[in-house]
Amino acid sequence: KESPIDNKSLNNSNKAAKPDRGFHEFPNALVDYLVASSERKKEEENLTNFLDSVL
């Protein structure tokens, strides 16, 4: 059974979630997931850039 929330709708929610609208409109768990996901992406990019510069 597929989850009703796919990555595309997550990305759209993330773009729509401007701080002035307030994150209270979104479940805390979803906000935490989006934040953790974007942090992890930054770390991966940093690691890739580091490896590129070393190799």
Secondary structure, DSSP 8 states (H G I E B T S, - for coil): ---S--HHHHHHHHHH--GGG-GGGS-HHHHHHHHHHHHHHHHHHHHHHHHHHH-
